[in-house]
Amino acid sequence: MSLTGGELNKLNGDYGISAPDKSVPVIKLIKVHKPGSREELVKLIGKHHKERCECGILSQGSIEDFGKNLYEAQIKDWGRYKYSLRECIEWEYNLFVVQSLKGESVEKKAKEILANELSGIEIKDSNKYYDEELRVDLEIRHKDKTIAGIQVKPESYKLVRKNVHHMNKYRNSLVGFRVLYLYYDYKTEEFINLREVVEEIKKLYSLPFN
């Protein structure tokens, strides 16, 4: 079974099981509470379902609940259970916990590297609306104006369904500035197209090359 890909990925996407409004805005939860381990993040997700927190983040369930939703979606889509409940819970755990913590770590790394590569530029986290609804992780600002956005993705994102790409591109188009995709190798966390992204930003906005 693929870590977070395969046919369960398609099923999860088709039924919106991990959509922030149907599960939990996990990246925001990580940024606000800064969990120190996978176990702590699992507890945070469950706690924000059972209790109200002053941070305002709400979870629609626990990792087990999201796994059950994926498990039951098999009947709706395939008419049978191809994967066990344990496998579905494990799949959602990998998505919400393992991959999200890695994504947050890589996003922080991207901010640091881009800041070093682009002198005179401010790299900041996007606001909640841009992040969750318009799919923009980072904003690139020059002279108090946002001139570009960055979406940080594992290279495997290139293999997801075309309709996901189209939807994200459509949402990106609503921000009023260009959104560039920065890809990284999931195992090494090395950025694959960093040079191209940096040069595109400099070229588009006439910034001097180093």
C-alpha positions as CSV (number, residue, x, y, z in Angstrom):
1,M,0.0,0.0,0.0
2,S,1.4,3.4,-1.0
3,L,2.2,5.8,1.9
4,T,-0.3,8.4,0.8
5,G,-0.8,7.7,-2.9
6,G,-2.4,4.9,-4.9
7,E,-6.1,4.3,-5.3
8,L,-6.9,5.3,-1.7
9,N,-5.5,8.7,-2.6
10,K,-8.1,9.0,-5.4
11,L,-10.9,7.8,-3.2
12,N,-9.8,10.2,-0.4
13,G,-9.8,13.1,-2.9
14,D,-13.1,12.2,-4.7
15,Y,-15.0,12.3,-1.4
16,G,-13.1,15.2,0.1
17,I,-12.2,13.3,3.2
18,S,-9.1,15.3,4.1
19,A,-10.5,18.7,3.0
20,P,-9.9,21.1,5.8
21,D,-13.6,21.8,6.4
22,K,-14.3,18.1,6.5
23,S,-11.4,17.1,8.7
24,V,-8.9,19.6,10.2
25,P,-6.7,22.4,8.9
26,V,-3.7,20.5,10.0
27,I,-1.0,22.8,8.7
28,K,-2.5,25.7,10.6
29,L,-2.7,23.5,13.7
30,I,1.0,22.7,13.4
31,K,1.9,26.4,12.9
32,V,-0.1,27.5,15.9
33,H,0.7,24.7,18.4
34,K,4.1,23.5,17.1
35,P,3.8,19.8,18.1
36,G,7.2,18.3,19.0
37,S,6.3,14.8,17.8
38,R,3.9,12.7,15.7
39,E,2.1,11.5,18.9
40,E,1.6,15.1,20.0
41,L,0.0,16.0,16.7
42,V,-2.3,13.0,16.9
43,K,-3.5,14.2,20.3
44,L,-3.9,17.8,19.2
45,I,-6.1,16.7,16.3
46,G,-8.3,14.7,18.7
47,K,-8.4,17.4,21.3
48,H,-9.5,20.0,18.9
49,H,-12.5,17.9,18.1
50,K,-13.6,17.2,21.7
51,E,-12.7,20.6,23.2
52,R,-12.8,24.2,22.1
53,C,-9.4,25.9,22.0
54,E,-8.7,29.6,22.1
55,C,-6.9,29.3,18.8
56,G,-10.3,28.8,17.1
57,I,-9.2,25.7,15.1
58,L,-11.8,23.0,15.0
59,S,-11.3,19.3,14.0
60,Q,-14.2,17.3,12.6
61,G,-12.8,14.1,14.2
62,S,-9.8,12.1,15.1
63,I,-7.3,10.3,12.8
64,E,-9.4,7.1,13.5
65,D,-12.6,9.0,12.4
66,F,-11.0,10.1,9.2
67,G,-9.8,6.5,8.6
68,K,-13.3,5.2,9.1
69,N,-14.6,7.7,6.6
70,L,-12.1,6.5,4.1
71,Y,-13.0,2.9,4.9
72,E,-16.7,3.4,4.4
73,A,-16.1,5.4,1.1
74,Q,-15.0,2.1,-0.4
75,I,-18.5,0.8,-0.4
76,K,-19.9,3.9,-2.0
77,D,-17.3,3.9,-4.7
78,W,-16.3,0.3,-5.3
79,G,-19.2,-1.7,-3.7
80,R,-16.8,-3.6,-1.5
81,Y,-14.0,-3.3,1.0
82,K,-10.6,-3.6,-0.7
83,Y,-8.7,-2.3,2.2
84,S,-9.1,-3.0,5.9
85,L,-10.1,-0.4,8.5
86,R,-6.6,-0.6,9.9
87,E,-5.1,0.2,6.5
88,C,-7.4,3.1,6.0
89,I,-6.5,4.6,9.4
90,E,-2.8,4.1,8.7
91,W,-3.3,5.9,5.3
92,E,-4.9,8.9,7.0
93,Y,-2.3,8.9,9.7
94,N,0.5,9.1,7.1
95,L,-1.3,11.9,5.3
96,F,-2.3,14.1,8.3
97,V,0.7,13.4,10.6
98,V,3.8,12.1,8.8
99,Q,3.4,14.0,5.6
100,S,2.0,17.2,7.2
101,L,4.9,17.4,9.7
102,K,7.4,16.9,6.8
103,G,5.6,19.5,4.7
104,E,5.8,22.1,7.5
105,S,9.5,21.4,8.0
106,V,10.2,21.7,4.2
107,E,8.1,24.9,4.0
108,K,10.2,26.5,6.7
109,K,13.4,25.4,4.9
110,A,12.0,26.9,1.6
111,K,11.5,30.3,3.4
112,E,15.1,30.3,4.6
113,I,16.6,29.3,1.2
114,L,14.5,31.8,-0.8
115,A,15.3,34.6,1.6
116,N,19.0,33.9,1.0
117,E,18.6,33.7,-2.7
118,L,16.5,36.8,-3.1
119,S,18.1,39.8,-1.6
120,G,15.8,42.7,-0.6
121,I,12.8,40.4,-0.6
122,E,10.5,39.4,2.3
123,I,9.3,35.8,2.4
124,K,6.2,35.4,4.7
125,D,3.6,32.8,5.5
126,S,0.4,33.4,3.6
127,N,-2.8,34.2,5.6
128,K,-5.4,31.5,6.5
129,Y,-7.6,32.3,3.4
130,Y,-4.8,32.2,0.9
131,D,-3.3,29.1,2.5
132,E,-6.5,27.0,2.9
133,E,-8.6,28.2,0.1
134,L,-6.3,29.6,-2.6
135,R,-3.4,27.1,-2.1
136,V,-0.6,29.6,-1.5
137,D,2.0,28.6,1.1
138,L,4.3,31.6,1.0
139,E,4.2,35.1,-0.2
140,I,7.1,36.9,-1.8
141,R,7.0,40.7,-1.0
142,H,8.9,43.5,-2.5
143,K,8.5,47.1,-1.3
144,D,5.5,46.2,0.8
145,K,3.7,44.5,-2.1
146,T,3.1,40.8,-2.7
147,I,4.6,40.1,-6.1
148,A,4.4,36.3,-6.2
149,G,3.3,33.3,-4.3
150,I,4.9,29.9,-3.6
151,Q,3.3,26.5,-3.3
152,V,5.7,23.9,-1.8
153,K,4.9,20.4,-3.0
154,P,6.6,16.9,-3.0
155,E,7.5,15.8,-6.5
156,S,4.8,13.2,-6.3
157,Y,2.2,16.0,-6.6
158,K,2.9,15.9,-10.3
159,L,1.3,12.5,-10.5
160,V,-2.0,13.4,-8.9
161,R,-5.2,13.6,-10.9
162,K,-5.5,16.3,-13.5
163,N,-8.7,17.7,-11.9
164,V,-6.7,18.4,-8.7
165,H,-4.1,20.3,-10.7
166,H,-6.9,22.3,-12.5
167,M,-8.7,23.1,-9.3
168,N,-5.5,24.3,-7.6
169,K,-4.5,26.4,-10.6
170,Y,-7.9,27.9,-10.7
171,R,-7.7,28.8,-7.0
172,N,-4.2,30.2,-7.6
173,S,-5.6,32.4,-10.3
174,L,-7.8,34.3,-7.8
175,V,-4.9,35.8,-5.7
176,G,-3.9,38.5,-8.2
177,F,-0.3,37.5,-8.5
178,R,1.6,34.5,-10.0
179,V,1.9,31.4,-8.0
180,L,5.0,29.3,-8.6
181,Y,5.4,25.6,-7.5
182,L,8.5,24.6,-5.7
183,Y,9.0,20.8,-5.7
184,Y,11.1,18.7,-3.3
185,D,12.3,15.1,-3.1
186,Y,10.2,13.5,-0.4
187,K,13.1,11.3,0.9
188,T,16.0,13.8,0.8
189,E,13.9,17.0,1.2
190,E,16.1,18.6,-1.5
191,F,14.4,21.1,-3.7
192,I,14.3,20.0,-7.3
193,N,13.5,23.2,-9.2
194,L,14.8,25.8,-6.8
195,R,17.1,27.4,-9.4
196,E,14.3,27.8,-11.9
197,V,11.9,29.3,-9.4
198,V,14.4,31.8,-8.2
199,E,15.4,32.8,-11.7
200,E,11.7,33.1,-12.7
201,I,11.0,35.5,-9.8
202,K,14.0,37.6,-10.7
203,K,13.1,37.6,-14.4
204,L,9.4,38.4,-13.9
205,Y,10.0,41.3,-11.5
206,S,13.4,42.6,-12.9
207,L,15.3,41.9,-9.8
208,P,19.1,41.9,-10.1
209,F,20.8,38.5,-10.3
210,N,23.4,37.7,-7.6
